[in-house]
Amino acid sequence: MTTVGASSQQQPATVSEWGDWREDGPAGKGIQGRDWVLVLERDGHHKKALQRLLMKLS
């Protein structure tokens, strides 16, 4: 993870990067789906597939 806007007064904000998430444990449930959402949002062409995936993750 990368820290953004770190200062001595505040907790640094973390930004998840590609590959930071783990599949094991409850926090990793649906990780491949979240990766695909990122790819499809960047691509912008497969709107129907993106909508189906977002509905499945909800």
Buried (B, 14 or more C-beta within 10 A) or exposed (E): EEEEEEEEEEEEEEEEEEEEBEEEEEEEEBEEEBEBBEEBEEEEEBEEEBEEBEEEEE
